[in-house]
Amino acid sequence: NDDTDDDLPPPPVVKQEPVPPEEQCFDGVEFTGPPAALSCTPQTVHKKYVGVSIDARRENTSWSANIGVDGETEYLGNYYSPVEAAAAYDKRARELNRPVNFPREGEEQAVPKTRR
């Protein structure tokens, strides 16, 4: 009985797809280049999804999910796409009986705050 990992297959390669135009919700800035090329603040809140922001400080641009609980911000993780981050937000929002980004029957739609 050999307890080494030599016989295990390599982990799958996760390819990050370009963000489709309908998901590029940051005042016309396209996030296809390196984060250093972004002309925005390091974290910019997504205009379409509640609880989602882009973290341009990371080497590979990623989308973070956060939710406010009892006056504190609860970090829910970083994801490859805003849709994945929104789904993570929804999971926690359902636990708290709050509106969600992708409502199921009987659930309330989360509405992003508008910029002034």
C-alpha positions as CSV (number, residue, x, y, z in Angstrom):
1,N,0.0,0.0,0.0
2,D,1.7,3.2,-1.3
3,D,0.4,6.4,0.3
4,T,2.1,8.8,-2.1
5,D,0.2,11.1,-4.5
6,D,2.2,9.9,-7.5
7,D,-0.7,7.8,-8.9
8,L,-3.2,10.7,-8.7
9,P,-4.0,12.6,-11.9
10,P,-2.9,16.2,-12.1
11,P,-5.5,18.8,-10.9
12,P,-7.7,20.2,-13.7
13,V,-6.6,23.4,-15.4
14,V,-9.1,26.2,-14.8
15,K,-9.2,28.5,-17.8
16,Q,-10.5,32.0,-17.1
17,E,-12.7,33.0,-19.9
18,P,-12.9,36.7,-21.0
19,V,-15.7,38.6,-19.4
20,P,-18.5,38.9,-21.9
21,P,-19.6,42.5,-22.9
22,E,-22.8,42.2,-20.9
23,E,-20.8,41.5,-17.8
24,Q,-18.5,44.4,-18.2
25,C,-20.4,46.8,-15.9
26,F,-17.7,49.2,-14.9
27,D,-18.2,52.5,-16.8
28,G,-16.9,51.0,-20.1
29,V,-13.6,49.7,-18.7
30,E,-12.8,46.3,-20.1
31,F,-11.0,43.9,-17.7
32,T,-9.0,41.9,-20.3
33,G,-5.5,43.2,-19.5
34,P,-3.3,43.0,-16.4
35,P,-4.7,44.6,-13.3
36,A,-2.1,47.3,-13.4
37,A,-3.7,48.6,-16.6
38,L,-7.0,49.3,-14.9
39,S,-7.8,53.0,-14.4
40,C,-10.0,52.4,-11.4
41,T,-9.8,52.0,-7.7
42,P,-8.4,48.7,-6.5
43,Q,-11.8,47.4,-5.5
44,T,-14.8,48.5,-7.6
45,V,-18.3,47.5,-6.8
46,H,-20.2,45.7,-9.6
47,K,-23.1,47.6,-11.0
48,K,-25.2,44.5,-11.7
49,Y,-24.7,42.2,-8.7
50,V,-25.0,43.0,-5.0
51,G,-22.1,41.9,-2.9
52,V,-19.6,41.6,-5.8
53,S,-16.5,43.7,-6.5
54,I,-13.5,43.4,-8.7
55,D,-10.1,43.1,-6.9
56,A,-7.6,44.7,-9.2
57,R,-4.8,44.5,-6.6
58,R,-4.3,40.8,-7.2
59,E,-1.9,39.6,-9.9
60,N,-4.8,37.8,-11.6
61,T,-7.9,40.0,-11.6
62,S,-10.5,38.3,-9.4
63,W,-14.0,39.0,-8.2
64,S,-14.7,39.0,-4.5
65,A,-18.0,38.4,-2.7
66,N,-18.8,40.1,0.6
67,I,-22.0,40.5,2.7
68,G,-22.8,42.8,5.6
69,V,-23.7,40.9,8.8
70,D,-24.4,42.6,12.1
71,G,-22.6,45.8,11.0
72,E,-19.5,43.8,9.9
73,T,-18.4,42.9,6.4
74,E,-18.2,39.1,5.9
75,Y,-15.7,38.0,3.2
76,L,-17.1,35.1,1.1
77,G,-14.1,34.5,-1.2
78,N,-12.6,35.4,-4.5
79,Y,-13.9,34.0,-7.8
80,Y,-13.0,33.8,-11.5
81,S,-16.2,35.6,-12.6
82,P,-18.7,38.1,-11.2
83,V,-21.4,35.4,-11.7
84,E,-19.6,33.0,-9.5
85,A,-19.1,35.7,-6.8
86,A,-22.8,36.6,-7.1
87,A,-23.7,33.0,-6.5
88,A,-21.5,32.9,-3.4
89,Y,-23.3,36.0,-2.1
90,D,-26.7,34.4,-2.8
91,K,-25.8,31.3,-0.8
92,R,-25.1,33.4,2.3
93,A,-27.9,35.8,1.6
94,R,-30.4,32.9,1.6
95,E,-29.1,31.7,4.9
96,L,-29.9,35.3,6.2
97,N,-33.3,35.4,4.4
98,R,-32.2,38.4,2.3
99,P,-32.7,39.4,-1.3
100,V,-30.5,37.5,-3.8
101,N,-28.9,38.2,-7.3
102,F,-30.5,35.1,-8.9
103,P,-33.9,34.7,-7.2
104,R,-35.7,31.5,-7.2
105,E,-39.5,31.4,-7.1
106,G,-40.7,33.3,-4.0
107,E,-37.4,35.1,-3.4
108,E,-36.8,38.8,-3.6
109,Q,-34.4,40.3,-6.2
110,A,-31.4,42.1,-4.8
111,V,-31.0,45.6,-6.2
112,P,-27.5,47.2,-6.4
113,K,-27.2,50.7,-4.9
114,T,-27.0,53.3,-7.6
115,R,-24.1,55.7,-7.7
116,R,-24.8,59.4,-7.1
